[in-house]
Amino acid sequence: MTAALTEQKSRIKEIVCEILELEEDEVTDTSLFLEDHAADSLRAIEILASLEKTFKIVIDQEELARMVNLNGVYEVVGEAAGWN
């Protein structure tokens, strides 16, 4: 993984944790936002909007179904931004 990608993943995690009001060590790449962290659909939309603004990308709301944990978010953002 490149340093730039590591930095982008770190920024994504910061955004997610900020919106979910969690400490970064509470969220793993595979912990589920809804089941493990009690995030609701409004928070998911906040995350999506914040990621779009931060990375200057557009994410289709249908992608929310894949954005259930950090790995899913990394994938969706990576595809939208053309990183993968």
MOPAC internal coordinates of N, CA, C and O (Angstrom, degrees):
PM7 1SCF
backbone

  N    0.0000 0     0.00 0     0.00 0    0    0    0
  C    1.4599 1     0.00 0     0.00 0    1    0    0
  C    1.5342 1   108.70 1     0.00 0    2    1    0
  O    1.2310 1   121.10 1   -46.16 1    3    2    1
  N    1.3107 1   115.50 1   133.84 1    3    2    1
  C    1.4595 1   119.35 1  -178.28 1    5    3    2
  C    1.5282 1   110.80 1   -75.28 1    6    5    3
  O    1.2310 1   121.03 1   -18.81 1    7    6    5
  N    1.3121 1   115.64 1   161.19 1    7    6    5
  C    1.4699 1   120.33 1   179.27 1    9    7    6
  C    1.5267 1   110.47 1   -62.25 1   10    9    7
  O    1.2310 1   120.68 1   141.91 1   11   10    9
  N    1.3292 1   116.31 1   -38.09 1   11   10    9
  C    1.4714 1   120.09 1   179.97 1   13   11   10
  C    1.5269 1   110.57 1   -63.59 1   14   13   11
  O    1.2310 1   120.81 1   137.72 1   15   14   13
  N    1.3244 1   116.06 1   -42.28 1   15   14   13
  C    1.4654 1   119.96 1  -179.74 1   17   15   14
  C    1.5236 1   110.40 1   -67.57 1   18   17   15
  O    1.2310 1   120.36 1   140.23 1   19   18   17
  N    1.3209 1   116.92 1   -39.77 1   19   18   17
  C    1.4603 1   120.99 1   177.32 1   21   19   18
  C    1.5234 1   109.96 1   -60.67 1   22   21   19
  O    1.2310 1   120.63 1   138.28 1   23   22   21
  N    1.3165 1   116.40 1   -41.72 1   23   22   21
  C    1.4699 1   121.42 1   179.13 1   25   23   22
  C    1.5281 1   110.75 1   -65.64 1   26   25   23
  O    1.2310 1   120.27 1   139.18 1   27   26   25
  N    1.3350 1   117.09 1   -40.82 1   27   26   25
  C    1.4674 1   120.84 1   179.54 1   29   27   26
  C    1.5330 1   110.29 1   -65.56 1   30   29   27
  O    1.2310 1   120.52 1   138.38 1   31   30   29
  N    1.3242 1   116.62 1   -41.62 1   31   30   29
  C    1.4737 1   119.93 1   178.57 1   33   31   30
  C    1.5273 1   110.02 1   -63.85 1   34   33   31
  O    1.2310 1   120.66 1   141.51 1   35   34   33
  N    1.3122 1   116.34 1   -38.49 1   35   34   33
  C    1.4569 1   121.02 1   178.88 1   37   35   34
  C    1.5293 1   110.13 1   -64.08 1   38   37   35
  O    1.2310 1   120.44 1   138.28 1   39   38   37
  N    1.3218 1   116.76 1   -41.72 1   39   38   37
  C    1.4747 1   121.43 1   179.20 1   41   39   38
  C    1.5361 1   110.17 1   -65.62 1   42   41   39
  O    1.2310 1   120.61 1   138.91 1   43   42   41
  N    1.3219 1   116.44 1   -41.09 1   43   42   41
  C    1.4723 1   120.66 1   178.30 1   45   43   42
  C    1.5310 1   109.36 1   -60.15 1   46   45   43
  O    1.2310 1   120.55 1   134.71 1   47   46   45
  N    1.3218 1   116.55 1   -45.29 1   47   46   45
  C    1.4699 1   120.77 1  -179.37 1   49   47   46
  C    1.5236 1   110.24 1   -62.94 1   50   49   47
  O    1.2310 1   120.21 1   139.33 1   51   50   49
  N    1.3355 1   117.20 1   -40.67 1   51   50   49
  C    1.4788 1   120.85 1   177.32 1   53   51   50
  C    1.5225 1   110.65 1   -57.99 1   54   53   51
  O    1.2310 1   120.67 1   133.16 1   55   54   53
  N    1.3278 1   116.32 1   -46.84 1   55   54   53
  C    1.4669 1   121.82 1  -178.59 1   57   55   54
  C    1.5257 1   110.19 1   -61.38 1   58   57   55
  O    1.2310 1   120.84 1   131.37 1   59   58   57
  N    1.3278 1   116.00 1   -48.63 1   59   58   57
  C    1.4694 1   120.89 1  -178.75 1   61   59   58
  C    1.5307 1   110.46 1   -60.16 1   62   61   59
  O    1.2310 1   120.66 1   133.30 1   63   62   61
  N    1.3284 1   116.34 1   -46.70 1   63   62   61
  C    1.4683 1   120.21 1  -177.89 1   65   63   62
  C    1.5225 1   111.46 1   -65.67 1   66   65   63
  O    1.2310 1   120.90 1   142.39 1   67   66   65
  N    1.3208 1   115.89 1   -37.61 1   67   66   65
  C    1.4705 1   120.13 1   178.90 1   69   67   66
  C    1.5320 1   110.24 1   -62.22 1   70   69   67
  O    1.2310 1   120.45 1   133.32 1   71   70   69
  N    1.3167 1   116.74 1   -46.68 1   71   70   69
  C    1.4712 1   121.23 1  -178.06 1   73   71   70
  C    1.5282 1   111.26 1   -69.35 1   74   73   71
  O    1.2310 1   120.52 1   141.50 1   75   74   73
  N    1.3327 1   116.61 1   -38.50 1   75   74   73
  C    1.4656 1   119.72 1  -179.73 1   77   75   74
  C    1.5283 1   112.24 1   -82.78 1   78   77   75
  O    1.2310 1   120.80 1   177.39 1   79   78   77
  N    1.3436 1   116.07 1    -2.61 1   79   78   77
  C    1.4680 1   122.43 1  -179.75 1   81   79   78
  C    1.5280 1   111.05 1    55.89 1   82   81   79
  O    1.2310 1   121.42 1  -130.07 1   83   82   81
  N    1.3338 1   114.88 1    49.93 1   83   82   81
  C    1.4560 1   121.51 1   179.50 1   85   83   82
  C    1.5207 1   109.61 1  -125.53 1   86   85   83
  O    1.2310 1   121.07 1   -24.11 1   87   86   85
  N    1.3321 1   115.57 1   155.89 1   87   86   85
  C    1.4584 1   120.47 1   173.08 1   89   87   86
  C    1.5319 1   107.09 1   -77.91 1   90   89   87
  O    1.2310 1   120.89 1   -31.27 1   91   90   89
  N    1.3446 1   115.91 1   148.73 1   91   90   89
  C    1.4638 1   118.72 1  -177.62 1   93   91   90
  C    1.5177 1   113.50 1   -59.74 1   94   93   91
  O    1.2310 1   120.05 1   149.27 1   95   94   93
  N    1.3313 1   117.51 1   -30.73 1   95   94   93
  C    1.4707 1   118.63 1  -179.77 1   97   95   94
  C    1.5300 1   112.72 1   -76.17 1   98   97   95
  O    1.2310 1   120.22 1   173.14 1   99   98   97
  N    1.3322 1   117.19 1    -6.86 1   99   98   97
  C    1.4682 1   120.96 1   177.55 1  101   99   98
  C    1.5250 1   111.73 1   -85.54 1  102  101   99
  O    1.2310 1   120.42 1   162.84 1  103  102  101
  N    1.3241 1   116.80 1   -17.16 1  103  102  101
  C    1.4675 1   121.56 1  -174.15 1  105  103  102
  C    1.5259 1   109.25 1  -112.90 1  106  105  103
  O    1.2310 1   120.91 1   -56.37 1  107  106  105
  N    1.3356 1   115.87 1   123.63 1  107  106  105
  C    1.4617 1   120.03 1   175.01 1  109  107  106
  C    1.5270 1   108.71 1  -103.34 1  110  109  107
  O    1.2310 1   120.56 1    -8.40 1  111  110  109
  N    1.3151 1   116.54 1   171.60 1  111  110  109
  C    1.4709 1   119.93 1   179.53 1  113  111  110
  C    1.5177 1   112.22 1   -62.51 1  114  113  111
  O    1.2310 1   120.65 1   155.87 1  115  114  113
  N    1.3368 1   116.36 1   -24.13 1  115  114  113
  C    1.4640 1   119.56 1  -175.95 1  117  115  114
  C    1.5257 1   114.34 1  -112.57 1  118  117  115
  O    1.2310 1   119.59 1   175.81 1  119  118  117
  N    1.3436 1   118.40 1    -4.19 1  119  118  117
  C    1.4685 1   118.22 1   178.15 1  121  119  118
  C    1.5256 1   109.04 1   -67.80 1  122  121  119
  O    1.2310 1   121.15 1   -41.61 1  123  122  121
  N    1.3102 1   115.40 1   138.39 1  123  122  121
  C    1.4686 1   121.37 1  -174.56 1  125  123  122
  C    1.5214 1   110.68 1   -85.61 1  126  125  123
  O    1.2310 1   120.97 1   -51.03 1  127  126  125
  N    1.3270 1   115.75 1   128.97 1  127  126  125
  C    1.4657 1   120.63 1  -176.81 1  129  127  126
  C    1.5251 1   111.25 1   -59.35 1  130  129  127
  O    1.2310 1   120.25 1   133.30 1  131  130  129
  N    1.3124 1   117.13 1   -46.70 1  131  130  129
  C    1.4674 1   120.70 1  -176.59 1  133  131  130
  C    1.5273 1   111.45 1   -73.46 1  134  133  131
  O    1.2310 1   120.55 1   123.73 1  135  134  133
  N    1.3265 1   116.55 1   -56.27 1  135  134  133
  C    1.4703 1   120.60 1  -173.88 1  137  135  134
  C    1.5299 1   113.06 1   -70.94 1  138  137  135
  O    1.2310 1   120.29 1   136.88 1  139  138  137
  N    1.3346 1   117.05 1   -43.12 1  139  138  137
  C    1.4635 1   120.40 1  -174.85 1  141  139  138
  C    1.5299 1   113.72 1   -89.77 1  142  141  139
  O    1.2310 1   120.65 1   153.49 1  143  142  141
  N    1.3282 1   116.36 1   -26.51 1  143  142  141
  C    1.4705 1   119.39 1  -173.47 1  145  143  142
  C    1.5298 1   114.08 1  -124.10 1  146  145  143
  O    1.2310 1   120.40 1  -171.84 1  147  146  145
  N    1.3265 1   116.84 1     8.16 1  147  146  145
  C    1.4691 1   122.65 1   175.75 1  149  147  146
  C    1.5311 1   113.80 1    54.84 1  150  149  147
  O    1.2310 1   120.54 1  -144.12 1  151  150  149
  N    1.3157 1   116.58 1    35.88 1  151  150  149
  C    1.4666 1   120.12 1   177.17 1  153  151  150
  C    1.5263 1   108.96 1   -79.15 1  154  153  151
  O    1.2310 1   120.70 1   -39.36 1  155  154  153
  N    1.3270 1   116.28 1   140.64 1  155  154  153
  C    1.4598 1   119.12 1   178.10 1  157  155  154
  C    1.5320 1   109.73 1  -102.66 1  158  157  155
  O    1.2310 1   120.80 1    -2.28 1  159  158  157
  N    1.3318 1   116.07 1   177.72 1  159  158  157
  C    1.4656 1   119.92 1  -176.08 1  161  159  158
  C    1.5296 1   112.06 1   -65.22 1  162  161  159
  O    1.2310 1   120.22 1   150.91 1  163  162  161
  N    1.3189 1   117.18 1   -29.09 1  163  162  161
  C    1.4664 1   119.97 1   177.70 1  165  163  162
  C    1.5262 1   110.17 1   -64.48 1  166  165  163
  O    1.2310 1   120.66 1   138.40 1  167  166  165
  N    1.3241 1   116.33 1   -41.60 1  167  166  165
  C    1.4748 1   119.99 1   177.60 1  169  167  166
  C    1.5291 1   110.27 1   -64.22 1  170  169  167
  O    1.2310 1   120.45 1   141.69 1  171  170  169
  N    1.3333 1   116.74 1   -38.31 1  171  170  169
  C    1.4690 1   120.36 1   179.24 1  173  171  170
  C    1.5289 1   109.85 1   -61.12 1  174  173  171
  O    1.2310 1   120.64 1   138.24 1  175  174  173
  N    1.3246 1   116.39 1   -41.76 1  175  174  173
  C    1.4703 1   120.33 1   179.01 1  177  175  174
  C    1.5250 1   110.47 1   -68.27 1  178  177  175
  O    1.2310 1   120.23 1   142.55 1  179  178  177
  N    1.3274 1   117.16 1   -37.45 1  179  178  177
  C    1.4748 1   120.37 1   175.13 1  181  179  178
  C    1.5196 1   111.06 1   -60.58 1  182  181  179
  O    1.2310 1   120.86 1   137.15 1  183  182  181
  N    1.3320 1   115.97 1   -42.85 1  183  182  181
  C    1.4671 1   120.91 1   178.78 1  185  183  182
  C    1.5269 1   109.25 1   -61.42 1  186  185  183
  O    1.2310 1   120.67 1   131.52 1  187  186  185
  N    1.3291 1   116.32 1   -48.48 1  187  186  185
  C    1.4559 1   120.87 1  -179.40 1  189  187  186
  C    1.5292 1   110.77 1   -58.05 1  190  189  187
  O    1.2310 1   120.04 1   132.46 1  191  190  189
  N    1.3204 1   117.52 1   -47.54 1  191  190  189
  C    1.4650 1   121.62 1  -178.78 1  193  191  190
  C    1.5253 1   111.66 1   -63.25 1  194  193  191
  O    1.2310 1   120.68 1   139.01 1  195  194  193
  N    1.3129 1   116.30 1   -40.99 1  195  194  193
  C    1.4576 1   120.70 1  -179.75 1  197  195  194
  C    1.5289 1   111.19 1   -66.59 1  198  197  195
  O    1.2310 1   120.45 1   139.78 1  199  198  197
  N    1.3249 1   116.74 1   -40.22 1  199  198  197
  C    1.4707 1   121.01 1   177.91 1  201  199  198
  C    1.5240 1   110.68 1   -64.84 1  202  201  199
  O    1.2310 1   120.79 1   138.30 1  203  202  201
  N    1.3415 1   116.10 1   -41.70 1  203  202  201
  C    1.4695 1   120.13 1   178.72 1  205  203  202
  C    1.5255 1   110.32 1   -60.16 1  206  205  203
  O    1.2310 1   120.89 1   134.83 1  207  206  205
  N    1.3148 1   115.90 1   -45.17 1  207  206  205
  C    1.4585 1   121.10 1  -178.34 1  209  207  206
  C    1.5349 1   111.42 1   -67.20 1  210  209  207
  O    1.2310 1   120.59 1   134.06 1  211  210  209
  N    1.3276 1   116.48 1   -45.94 1  211  210  209
  C    1.4612 1   121.41 1  -177.56 1  213  211  210
  C    1.5209 1   112.13 1   -63.59 1  214  213  211
  O    1.2310 1   120.90 1   134.24 1  215  214  213
  N    1.3440 1   115.89 1   -45.76 1  215  214  213
  C    1.4656 1   119.70 1  -174.45 1  217  215  214
  C    1.5258 1   113.32 1   -99.40 1  218  217  215
  O    1.2310 1   120.61 1  -176.82 1  219  218  217
  N    1.3513 1   116.44 1     3.18 1  219  218  217
  C    1.4648 1   122.09 1   178.86 1  221  219  218
  C    1.5319 1   111.17 1    52.35 1  222  221  219
  O    1.2310 1   121.96 1  -125.79 1  223  222  221
  N    1.3376 1   113.85 1    54.21 1  223  222  221
  C    1.4630 1   121.75 1   179.73 1  225  223  222
  C    1.5235 1   108.69 1  -130.34 1  226  225  223
  O    1.2310 1   120.97 1    -9.31 1  227  226  225
  N    1.3253 1   115.75 1   170.69 1  227  226  225
  C    1.4614 1   121.28 1   174.52 1  229  227  226
  C    1.5227 1   107.09 1  -120.80 1  230  229  227
  O    1.2310 1   121.28 1   -52.07 1  231  230  229
  N    1.3248 1   115.15 1   127.93 1  231  230  229
  C    1.4659 1   121.09 1   178.98 1  233  231  230
  C    1.5216 1   107.67 1  -117.53 1  234  233  231
  O    1.2310 1   120.45 1   -56.08 1  235  234  233
  N    1.3218 1   116.74 1   123.92 1  235  234  233
  C    1.4575 1   121.99 1   177.39 1  237  235  234
  C    1.5249 1   108.78 1   -64.53 1  238  237  235
  O    1.2310 1   120.28 1   -44.00 1  239  238  237
  N    1.3312 1   117.07 1   136.00 1  239  238  237
  C    1.4672 1   120.03 1  -177.99 1  241  239  238
  C    1.5288 1   112.39 1   -61.38 1  242  241  239
  O    1.2310 1   120.08 1   158.82 1  243  242  241
  N    1.3393 1   117.44 1   -21.18 1  243  242  241
  C    1.4648 1   120.26 1   176.65 1  245  243  242
  C    1.5270 1   110.65 1   -63.39 1  246  245  243
  O    1.2310 1   120.20 1   156.27 1  247  246  245
  N    1.3385 1   117.22 1   -23.73 1  247  246  245
  C    1.4675 1   121.60 1  -179.65 1  249  247  246
  C    1.5297 1   111.84 1   -70.46 1  250  249  247
  O    1.2310 1   119.96 1   165.83 1  251  250  249
  N    1.3283 1   117.68 1   -14.17 1  251  250  249
  C    1.4688 1   120.44 1   178.43 1  253  251  250
  C    1.5256 1   111.08 1   -55.86 1  254  253  251
  O    1.2310 1   120.42 1   148.75 1  255  254  253
  N    1.3215 1   116.79 1   -31.25 1  255  254  253
  C    1.4669 1   121.04 1  -179.70 1  257  255  254
  C    1.5237 1   111.36 1   -62.75 1  258  257  255
  O    1.2310 1   120.15 1   153.21 1  259  258  257
  N    1.3232 1   117.32 1   -26.79 1  259  258  257
  C    1.4757 1   121.56 1   178.77 1  261  259  258
  C    1.5271 1   111.79 1   -90.69 1  262  261  259
  O    1.2310 1   120.55 1   164.55 1  263  262  261
  N    1.3136 1   116.55 1   -15.45 1  263  262  261
  C    1.4699 1   120.92 1  -173.99 1  265  263  262
  C    1.5301 1   111.02 1   -91.36 1  266  265  263
  O    1.2310 1   120.86 1  -124.04 1  267  266  265
  N    1.3296 1   115.97 1    55.96 1  267  266  265
  C    1.4682 1   121.10 1  -175.82 1  269  267  266
  C    1.5276 1   112.42 1   -92.33 1  270  269  267
  O    1.2310 1   120.90 1   163.50 1  271  270  269
  N    1.3442 1   115.88 1   -16.50 1  271  270  269
  C    1.4610 1   121.46 1   177.77 1  273  271  270
  C    1.5259 1   108.04 1  -151.55 1  274  273  271
  O    1.2310 1   120.23 1    -2.48 1  275  274  273
  N    1.3178 1   117.17 1   177.52 1  275  274  273
  C    1.4650 1   119.90 1  -177.05 1  277  275  274
  C    1.5223 1   112.33 1   -61.28 1  278  277  275
  O    1.2310 1   119.72 1   140.73 1  279  278  277
  N    1.3290 1   118.13 1   -39.27 1  279  278  277
  C    1.4646 1   119.40 1   178.66 1  281  279  278
  C    1.5255 1   111.13 1   -58.21 1  282  281  279
  O    1.2310 1   120.61 1   137.08 1  283  282  281
  N    1.3283 1   116.43 1   -42.92 1  283  282  281
  C    1.4580 1   121.01 1   178.06 1  285  283  282
  C    1.5226 1   111.83 1   -63.46 1  286  285  283
  O    1.2310 1   120.86 1   138.68 1  287  286  285
  N    1.3197 1   115.96 1   -41.32 1  287  286  285
  C    1.4675 1   120.75 1   179.24 1  289  287  286
  C    1.5275 1   109.85 1   -65.40 1  290  289  287
  O    1.2310 1   119.94 1   136.08 1  291  290  289
  N    1.3361 1   117.72 1   -43.92 1  291  290  289
  C    1.4631 1   120.84 1   178.69 1  293  291  290
  C    1.5323 1   110.19 1   -57.40 1  294  293  291
  O    1.2310 1   120.95 1   136.63 1  295  294  293
  N    1.3404 1   115.78 1   -43.37 1  295  294  293
  C    1.4679 1   121.45 1  -179.05 1  297  295  294
  C    1.5240 1   111.32 1   -62.69 1  298  297  295
  O    1.2310 1   120.90 1   129.12 1  299  298  297
  N    1.3248 1   115.88 1   -50.88 1  299  298  297
  C    1.4631 1   121.20 1  -176.54 1  301  299  298
  C    1.5331 1   110.67 1   -63.51 1  302  301  299
  O    1.2310 1   120.39 1   133.29 1  303  302  301
  N    1.3177 1   116.87 1   -46.71 1  303  302  301
  C    1.4713 1   120.61 1   179.94 1  305  303  302
  C    1.5275 1   109.94 1   -65.12 1  306  305  303
  O    1.2310 1   120.52 1   138.00 1  307  306  305
  N    1.3233 1   116.61 1   -42.00 1  307  306  305
  C    1.4639 1   120.87 1   179.16 1  309  307  306
  C    1.5107 1   112.13 1   -59.34 1  310  309  307
  O    1.2310 1   120.79 1   137.28 1  311  310  309
  N    1.3284 1   116.09 1   -42.72 1  311  310  309
  C    1.4758 1   120.46 1   178.98 1  313  311  310
  C    1.5216 1   110.42 1   -66.79 1  314  313  311
  O    1.2310 1   120.55 1   134.63 1  315  314  313
  N    1.3323 1   116.55 1   -45.37 1  315  314  313
  C    1.4736 1   120.93 1  -178.58 1  317  315  314
  C    1.5297 1   111.50 1   -63.85 1  318  317  315
  O    1.2310 1   121.07 1   145.41 1  319  318  317
  N    1.3378 1   115.56 1   -34.59 1  319  318  317
  C    1.4696 1   120.22 1  -177.20 1  321  319  318
  C    1.5291 1   112.21 1   -91.29 1  322  321  319
  O    1.2310 1   120.75 1   172.93 1  323  322  321
  N    1.3409 1   116.17 1    -7.07 1  323  322  321
  C    1.4567 1   119.87 1  -179.37 1  325  323  322
  C    1.5135 1   114.61 1    74.66 1  326  325  323
  O    1.2310 1   120.14 1  -151.82 1  327  326  325
  N    1.3380 1   117.33 1    28.18 1  327  326  325
  C    1.4699 1   120.90 1  -179.49 1  329  327  326
  C    1.5144 1   111.97 1   -81.01 1  330  329  327
  O    1.2310 1   120.15 1   153.23 1  331  330  329
  N    1.3719 1   117.32 1   -26.77 1  331  330  329
  C    1.4634 1   117.63 1  -175.71 1  333  331  330
  C    1.5125 1   109.43 1   -99.06 1  334  333  331
  O    1.2310 1   120.10 1   180.00 1  335  334  333

